[in-house]
Amino acid sequence: MKKIIILTIPTLIFLVGCTNQKENQFQTYAIKYYENHMKMINNVDTVTITLEDLKSASTEDEYNLNKLEKCDNTSKITFEVEKTTKNLKNAKIELKC
């Protein structure tokens, strides 16, 4: 029983670390996408950016989406937008890999 538990813990740590890397990459590119393509939009409370959006802009914006290639195009991230500064806050990530 102890061997099963010991073998399971490193696997869980690896999977969680891998997911965090994917989420961080997704969020970084989504922020860049917002800055380049959406920040000029006025009167918006939230913005949603999908993986498909990033893929369509990947050559123009030089995104390296290799870590996200096994994720579904409907994966998305939603940010709240501050009214006055248009800065992003409170990201909600729905990554489907």
Buried (B, 14 or more C-beta within 10 A) or exposed (E): EEEEEEEEEEEEEEEEEEEEEBBEBBBEBBBBBBEEBBBEEEEEEEBEBBBEBBBEBBEEBEBEBEBBEEBBBEBBBBBBBEEEEBEBEEBEBEBEB
